[in-house]
């Protein structure tokens, strides 16, 4: 049996007592409760503002976090944050602690994106929202007091998929500049039939069966699509992409998504730093308030972003 790091007990405890879910609404409610149990409030001196990004046919809610260290900076570094949740749960509130953590520890102005969720809005809705916000922030950087050349994109789990896909699209479309990509326990689109999907099929926090269900909800028309914006690991070209941080958990069915994506980036000459959270499970960053090892994992992510943006 694989040794589980003691810091992961907080994630197990946070799910204790949650009612059985009988609908997607129930799942979303449980996710909110789980997230709240692992959250802490942001620093009192951090400025937080809810914004509305207007696109051609929709409005995308975005929450902006500006740390006190950057007050008055008219060209601050920024991070676009894309939350996890299997493309079907999660919102600005459930991802609040991770977003303000990036803002405080990098430091950077963080824009947390409330992208559309499946099954109400299957692919490409979440991807389209992620790319649209990235383009908008670049176009309106002066109004937002950020430096368009110092913008990183970070995502965990499903958000890691969206971050990777946004970087591919920005390159392919000659789109906005992205200074760095941060992919934490990302699902990049491997077939779910071998490797870590077998080894960690029943891992706590995320099972292989759950990943298959999330995929089918996100890609209802073609779960096995070859579209790299849905499954970034299938891209034909991994060159010309932003420097990457790839950070899977060891005990996680989607671990090999991170390993494989990092290897493909490196083989194409894209700078990549790889770190695997040993003996940890999917979602380990949420344990940073109660565990020193999980806190160190989160600090390492922030250290990479800092090195890319504060130059």
C-alpha positions as a printed Julia matrix, in Angstrom:
311×3 Matrix{Float64}:
   0.0    0.0     0.0
   1.31   3.45   -0.92
   2.18   5.66    2.01
  -0.13   8.68    2.27
   1.4   11.88    3.55
  -0.16  12.94    6.89
  -0.96  16.39    5.49
  -3.56  14.72    3.27
  -5.69  13.83    6.29
  -7.12  17.35    6.19
  -8.58  16.65    2.75
 -10.09  13.39    3.97
 -11.57  15.04    7.06
 -13.05  17.88    4.99
 -15.21  15.37    3.11
 -16.41  13.69    6.27
 -20.14  13.92    6.83
 -21.01  15.3     3.41
 -24.42  14.0     2.3
 -24.73  11.6    -0.6
 -25.13  13.51   -3.84
 -28.12  12.64   -6.02
 -27.72  15.39   -8.6
 -25.14  17.73  -10.04
 -26.62  20.46   -7.85
 -25.9   18.26   -4.82
 -22.33  17.69   -6.02
 -21.79  21.41   -6.41
 -23.18  22.07   -2.95
 -20.86  19.45   -1.44
 -17.9   20.93   -3.31
 -18.67  24.34   -1.85
 -18.88  22.9     1.66
 -15.65  20.93    1.19
 -13.86  24.03   -0.05
 -15.14  26.17    2.81
 -13.82  23.68    5.36
 -10.32  24.07    3.9
 -10.39  27.84    3.43
  -9.16  30.85    5.33
 -10.04  34.52    4.73
  -7.72  36.72    2.68
  -5.46  39.32    4.29
  -7.42  42.33    5.49
  -5.3   44.72    3.46
  -5.89  42.94    0.12
  -8.17  44.74   -2.34
 -10.74  42.36   -3.85
 -13.14  43.41   -6.59
 -15.65  41.49   -8.7
 -15.44  42.44  -12.37
 -17.46  41.63  -15.48
 -15.58  40.82  -18.67
 -17.83  41.62  -21.62
 -17.4   39.44  -24.68
 -19.38  39.43  -27.91
 -22.26  37.32  -26.63
 -21.75  36.9   -22.89
 -20.41  38.35  -19.66
 -17.75  36.39  -17.75
 -17.49  37.04  -13.99
 -13.91  37.6   -12.81
 -12.64  38.34   -9.3
  -9.59  40.56   -9.0
  -7.19  40.31   -6.05
  -4.64  43.1    -5.6
  -2.23  42.58   -2.68
  -1.14  45.5    -0.55
   2.43  45.06   -1.82
   1.28  46.17   -5.28
  -0.96  49.07   -4.28
  -0.16  51.98   -6.54
   1.76  49.87   -9.07
   0.45  50.91  -12.49
   2.13  48.03  -14.34
   1.93  45.12  -11.92
   2.55  41.46  -12.73
  -0.63  39.41  -13.02
  -1.86  35.82  -12.8
  -4.96  34.47  -14.5
  -6.31  31.69  -12.27
  -8.53  28.87  -13.56
 -10.05  26.71  -10.83
 -10.56  22.96  -10.81
 -13.72  20.93  -10.36
 -13.96  18.52  -13.27
 -15.38  21.25  -15.56
 -18.72  20.87  -13.75
 -18.28  22.41  -10.32
 -16.36  25.22   -8.66
 -16.74  28.99   -8.7
 -15.12  32.19   -7.46
 -15.95  31.45   -3.82
 -14.78  27.83   -3.74
 -11.45  28.81   -5.29
 -10.97  31.96   -3.21
  -8.17  30.71   -0.93
  -5.98  29.54   -3.79
  -6.51  32.76   -5.74
  -5.68  35.1    -2.88
  -2.76  32.85   -1.94
  -1.18  33.46   -5.34
  -1.83  37.19   -5.01
  -0.18  37.38   -1.6
   2.79  35.08   -2.08
   3.92  35.87   -5.63
   2.91  38.8    -5.27
   0.74  39.55   -8.29
  -2.66  40.87   -9.24
  -4.77  37.73   -9.64
  -7.81  37.42  -11.87
  -9.9   34.37  -10.95
 -12.18  33.31  -13.81
 -15.73  32.03  -13.26
 -15.89  30.12  -16.54
 -19.04  28.34  -17.67
 -19.59  24.8   -16.41
 -20.77  21.57  -18.0
 -23.25  19.94  -18.49
 -25.14  23.19  -19.04
 -22.23  24.45  -21.14
 -20.04  21.65  -22.54
 -16.81  22.12  -24.47
 -15.73  24.56  -25.81
 -17.5   26.94  -23.39
 -14.96  26.78  -20.54
 -12.04  26.99  -22.96
 -13.62  29.89  -24.85
 -14.16  31.79  -21.59
 -10.58  31.16  -20.45
  -9.12  32.4   -23.72
 -11.5   35.36  -23.9
 -10.51  36.6   -20.44
  -6.82  36.18  -21.26
  -7.24  38.25  -24.43
  -9.34  40.86  -22.62
  -6.78  41.38  -19.87
  -4.05  41.87  -22.45
  -6.13  44.4   -24.36
  -7.16  46.32  -21.22
  -3.92  46.01  -19.25
  -3.44  49.75  -18.83
  -6.98  50.19  -17.45
  -6.32  47.36  -14.99
  -2.85  48.63  -13.97
  -1.08  45.45  -15.04
   1.87  44.77  -17.32
   0.65  42.81  -20.39
   4.12  41.3   -20.8
   4.11  39.91  -17.25
   0.95  37.82  -17.19
   1.05  34.16  -16.15
  -1.8   31.67  -16.39
  -2.3   29.09  -13.65
  -4.79  26.28  -13.29
  -5.29  23.16  -11.22
  -7.01  19.94  -12.29
  -9.57  20.93  -14.96
  -8.15  24.43  -14.7
  -4.75  23.02  -15.63
  -6.3   21.64  -18.81
  -7.76  25.07  -19.59
  -4.48  26.85  -18.84
  -2.52  24.54  -21.15
  -5.14  24.86  -23.9
  -5.16  28.65  -23.61
  -1.39  28.73  -24.07
  -1.66  26.55  -27.17
  -4.37  28.78  -28.62
  -2.49  31.99  -27.83
   0.47  30.65  -29.78
  -1.59  29.3   -32.66
  -3.68  32.47  -33.02
  -0.82  34.92  -32.47
  -2.78  35.99  -29.43
  -1.94  37.56  -26.07
   1.49  37.25  -24.49
   1.62  34.68  -21.69
   4.79  34.83  -19.62
   4.39  31.47  -17.89
   1.99  28.54  -17.55
   1.39  26.8   -14.24
  -0.26  23.37  -14.4
  -1.01  21.83  -11.02
  -2.32  18.24  -11.06
  -3.57  18.94  -14.59
  -5.82  16.71  -16.64
  -4.29  17.08  -20.08
  -6.31  14.46  -21.91
  -4.55  11.1   -21.82
  -6.6    7.99  -22.51
  -7.87   6.78  -19.15
  -6.93   3.14  -19.61
  -3.35   2.63  -18.4
  -0.57   3.83  -16.12
  -1.73   5.98  -13.22
  -5.36   5.46  -14.24
  -4.92   1.81  -13.26
  -2.4    2.26  -10.45
  -4.42   4.98   -8.7
  -7.89   4.02   -9.89
  -9.41   4.29   -6.41
  -7.26   7.08   -5.01
  -8.88   9.28   -2.41
 -10.0   12.65   -3.72
 -10.27  11.58   -7.35
 -10.95   8.19   -8.88
 -10.51   7.02  -12.45
 -14.27   6.51  -12.7
 -14.78  10.16  -11.77
 -12.33  11.34  -14.43
 -14.21   9.36  -17.07
 -17.51  10.89  -15.98
 -16.07  14.42  -16.03
 -14.67  13.8   -19.51
 -18.01  12.53  -20.8
 -19.83  15.54  -19.38
 -17.29  17.97  -20.82
 -17.08  16.28  -24.23
 -20.57  14.78  -24.72
 -20.42  14.78  -28.52
 -17.03  13.08  -28.79
 -15.28  11.98  -25.58
 -12.32  10.76  -27.64
 -11.9   13.9   -29.71
  -8.43  14.66  -31.02
  -8.94  18.41  -30.54
  -5.87  19.69  -28.65
  -7.81  22.55  -27.09
  -9.93  19.88  -25.37
  -7.03  17.46  -24.84
  -3.8   19.49  -24.85
  -1.56  16.42  -24.58
  -2.57  15.56  -28.17
  -1.14  18.76  -29.66
   1.18  18.16  -32.61
   3.6   20.92  -31.62
   4.77  21.8   -28.1
   7.36  24.37  -29.13
   6.99  28.13  -28.8
   4.98  27.87  -25.59
   5.5   29.79  -22.33
   7.88  28.41  -19.68
   5.96  25.83  -17.7
   5.61  24.55  -14.17
   4.0   21.09  -14.07
   3.11  19.73  -10.63
   1.12  16.48  -10.37
   0.34  14.51   -7.23
   1.95  11.07   -6.9
  -1.25   9.29   -5.76
  -3.61  10.54   -8.44
  -5.15   8.86  -11.49
  -4.26  11.89  -13.64
  -0.63  11.91  -12.45
   0.6   10.66  -15.83
  -1.2   13.51  -17.6
   1.24  15.84  -15.89
   4.27  13.65  -16.4
   3.54  13.15  -20.09
   2.77  16.8   -20.75
   5.98  17.93  -19.06
   8.0   15.43  -21.1
   6.45  16.62  -24.37
   7.17  20.25  -23.51
  10.78  19.44  -22.68
  11.29  17.39  -25.84
  10.08  20.36  -27.9
  12.51  22.73  -26.2
   9.95  24.57  -24.09
  11.43  25.41  -20.67
   9.71  23.29  -18.06
  10.14  22.71  -14.36
   8.6   19.52  -13.03
   7.76  18.72   -9.43
   5.73  15.8    -8.16
   4.06  16.01   -4.77
   5.27  12.8    -3.15
   2.75  10.69   -1.26
   0.07  13.31   -1.89
  -3.32  13.14   -3.55
  -5.32  15.25   -5.95
  -6.12  18.63   -4.42
  -3.07  18.81   -2.14
  -2.8   22.61   -2.4
  -5.98  22.95   -0.34
  -4.17  21.41    2.64
  -1.68  24.26    2.93
  -3.35  25.87    5.95
  -3.0   22.74    8.07
   0.1   20.97    6.75
   3.66  22.22    6.44
   4.51  19.91    3.52
   1.43  20.96    1.55
   2.31  24.57    2.35
   5.78  23.98    0.91
   4.26  22.6    -2.3
   2.15  25.74   -2.69
   5.14  27.94   -1.9
   7.14  26.19   -4.63
   4.45  27.02   -7.19
   4.47  30.66   -6.09
   8.26  30.71   -6.24
   8.21  29.67   -9.89
   5.64  32.32  -10.81
   7.63  34.95   -8.89
  10.79  34.07  -10.79
   8.98  34.42  -14.13
   7.14  37.67  -13.4
   9.45  39.64  -11.12
  12.28  40.15  -13.59
